Each structure stands twice: as structure tokens, then as C-alpha cells.
Amino acid sequence: MFMLELAVNNKMSDLKTLFSNFNIVGPISLAVAIPWIMFKMFSAVWIKKNYNELAGKVVVITGASSGLGEALAHEFYKLGAQVVLCARRRQELERVRTDLLHTYCKDTTHPPIIIPLDLSKYNDMQNHVDKILSITGRIDILVNNGGISHRGRVKDTTIDVDKNIMDVNYFGAVALTKAVLPDMLKKKSGHIVFISSIQGLVALPDRSAYSASKHALQAFGDSLRAEVASDNISVSTISPGYIKTQLSMNALTGSGQTYGEMDATTASGFTPDYAAKEIVRAVVVKRKELVLSTLLPKIAIFLRKYFPFLYFVVMERRAKRASLAELAKSKPDEKTN
Ligand SMILES: NC(=O)c1ccc[n+]([C@@H]2O[C@H](COP(=O)([O-])OP(=O)(O)OC[C@H]3O[C@@H](n4cnc5c(N)ncnc54)[C@H](OP(=O)(O)O)[C@@H]3O)[C@@H](O)[C@H]2O)c1
């Protein structure tokens, strides 16, 4: 009986301690929760205000004739921005413009402008920017999105292909940025966005030219961001993983042919619409960089930085697997023997 009483008393004292802990936990939770809720509310209001401020902004988008650029054009246009659509294929730009005009309310938005341009002809960029400025009077946001990928071993890739990819992905974006910058500096406002890639942070085998061009873009963006911060100009570098677009279809092989295959990784990537929404949000909140991917590419970035030896092993294996697959493709009979 005595033992039973002792056990009951012990339980009661445990419960008392528990309740007295609740007395402490309660105020602490409130002290943390109230500022957190207030922060969330203020940031929601701030983000909403920034979204609203996109209305009437002039947004120049390269690579707007397909894929991610087209989705970005929809996203910015939907929010009331005046979009300037740039790429080489005029007909595709016309299609995107017609689609925008038919999809959204025309009263609240400005008609999209089309500027056909070839990023590899980077000496022409100043003329294109002058033309845009003569129409719109200003450029608020430049989205350097146009780009081309690469499929091929270093040993099989001609230097002309390396140069072509560098011209489009790097020098084209750099030239356009330099052409836009003086006006932004004069107005002390603007936002420059670079659509890089996960491959701007970690290089893959068989993508040397593409990875190199995107690494260069990352570095250029970092330097520029520091230089123009005091002039109220923002720089955002976006590093997407796979997005379901025509990128692999349009990639160049080592000899400069069009690759023409939809990679399984690209086919299973994010939709361009989802990626565009996330990118516009990053612009709205003025994010300096955004890695827009699933977990695996993020792990690769982590390994490259903190455990490079592991990353090197993984990439060596990937290159070896790709070689064997290539061999099996070129000698199908031997594979079945
Ligand atoms: N898809 C992905 O998995 C992925 C992943 C990471 C990063 N990205 C990046 O996202 C950007 C958009 O690519 P995407 O995926 O949307 O591929 P996409 O559908 O092939 O679009 C590429 C765009 O770039 C334009 N372009 C290509 N060469 C050009 C040139 N010489 N001058 C001007 N424009 C040119 C193309 O237009 P024209 O042919 O009409 O010129 C097209 O509008 C690229 O920078 C790419 O590196 C894509």
C-alpha cells in the first residue's frame, strides 16, 4: 500500500513538473511565434507590393521564342509588364506575341515588342538596345535567358563549337548587359538576371563548352553585382536544374550538328511554367542567386564544394558509363553477343 502511494505521489510530482514546464514553454513559444507571424505578414505584404510594381515595367527577355524564355514572357506579361521578346526566329516570336495578346486582358498590359537578334553577333547588341530604348524609353529588367547546350567529348569537340557556345551563352549576355547598363546607371535603377544552370556550379562530362560558358556567366554576375549595388541595380543569377524544354534537342554536338534528342533528364524536368514562376518570384524579392532544382543537383554542388574527391569519382563514373553506352549504341550487334 505504501509503495502504491509512493508511486502515485511520484507520478503527481512528474505531472506537476510537466505543467510547470508548460508554464515556461507557453510564453517562450509566444515570444517566438508572434515576431515570426508578424515577419511573415510584413514580408507577404512586401512581396505583394513588389509583384504589383512589375506592372508597366519594361522587361527584355532573350530566348523568348521557346521554352523557359517563352514561359517567362507569359509570367511577366500576366503581371502587367511590357515585355520585349528577343531571339533569332521572328516567326516564333510572332507566335509568342499573338499567344500573349490572346491569352491575357489587353487593357491592363502593353503590347509585346519583338526584337529579332542573334546573341552570337554580340557587336550588334548596342544597336538592338538603342532600338528598344527608342521605343520604350527605358529598360527596367533584362533577363539574359537565350542559350544553347552541348553534347560531346572534349576530344571530339571542335574549337568552333566551343567558341559558338561561348559566344551565345556568355559573350551575347555580356554584350547585352553592357549595352543596357549605362541607361540603368543613369536612372539609378534596374535589375539584370542571368539564367545560368546547375552546370554553372558543377561541370558534367560531355558538356564542357556549356558548363564552361555557364561558369563564366556566374563569375561575371558576381563581379557585376558588387559593382552596381551602390547604384540601386540588382543582379540575380538563377541556376536551374532540368527543365522540360527543347534545350537538349537544340544542343550542338562536337562537330556542330544539332543533337536532336530529348534527354530523359530534360524530359523529366520541371515544367517551364513552374520554373518561370519561381524565377519571377526571385526577381520580385531581389534574390541574388537561386538554385532551382531537385535535391540531387544540390547534393552535387555540396559535394563539389566540401568533398571534391567524391564529386570527381562520381563524375568519372558518369563519363565511363556514357562511353560504354555510346560504344553499345555504335556496335549494337556486339552488345547482344
Ligand atoms: N532546359 C533545361 O534543362 C535548362 C537547365 C538549366 C538552364 N537552362 C537555361 O535556360 C535557358 C533557356 O533554355 P531553354 O531550356 O528554354 O531551351 P530552348 O527551348 O532551346 O530555348 C533556347 C532559347 O534560346 C534562343 N537562342 C539560342 N541561340 C540563340 C542565339 N544565337 N541568339 C539568340 N537567341 C538564341 C532560342 O531562340 P532562337 O532559336 O529563336 O534564336 C530559344 O528561344 C538557357 O540559357 C539554358 O541554358 C535550361
The ligand as a Gaussian input file, in Angstrom:
#p B3LYP/6-31G(d) Opt

LIG

0 1
 N       16.115000      23.214000     -70.068000
 C       16.946000      22.976000     -69.079000
 O       17.017000      21.844000     -68.558000
 C       17.811000      24.095000     -68.561000
 C       18.520000      23.889000     -67.380000
 C       19.326000      24.898000     -66.894000
 C       19.437000      26.090000     -67.577000
 N       18.743000      26.284000     -68.723000
 C       18.927000      27.542000     -69.451000
 O       17.681000      28.116000     -69.764000
 C       17.836000      28.972000     -70.895000
 C       16.687000      28.754000     -71.856000
 O       16.813000      27.482000     -72.462000
 P       15.560000      26.502000     -72.676000
 O       15.716000      25.408000     -71.733000
 O       14.309000      27.265000     -72.696000
 O       15.915000      25.907000     -74.120000
 P       15.270000      26.186000     -75.561000
 O       13.837000      25.825000     -75.573000
 O       16.175000      25.517000     -76.544000
 O       15.384000      27.764000     -75.719000
 C       16.573000      28.394000     -76.022000
 C       16.262000      29.813000     -76.457000
 O       17.496000      30.475000     -76.740000
 C       17.388000      31.100000     -78.011000
 N       18.681000      31.133000     -78.674000
 C       19.506000      30.099000     -78.962000
 N       20.559000      30.520000     -79.642000
 C       20.406000      31.860000     -79.810000
 C       21.159000      32.869000     -80.459000
 N       22.294000      32.598000     -81.109000
 N       20.710000      34.137000     -80.420000
 C       19.550000      34.438000     -79.783000
 N       18.794000      33.533000     -79.169000
 C       19.217000      32.261000     -79.184000
 C       16.395000      30.256000     -78.798000
 O       15.720000      31.048000     -79.770000
 P       16.043000      31.045000     -81.338000
 O       16.374000      29.652000     -81.732000
 O       14.764000      31.544000     -81.957000
 O       17.165000      32.002000     -81.515000
 C       15.415000      29.851000     -77.715000
 O       14.414000      30.822000     -77.566000
 C       19.213000      28.662000     -71.467000
 O       20.120000      29.672000     -71.111000
 C       19.601000      27.368000     -70.797000
 O       20.994000      27.240000     -70.680000
 C       17.928000      25.312000     -69.229000

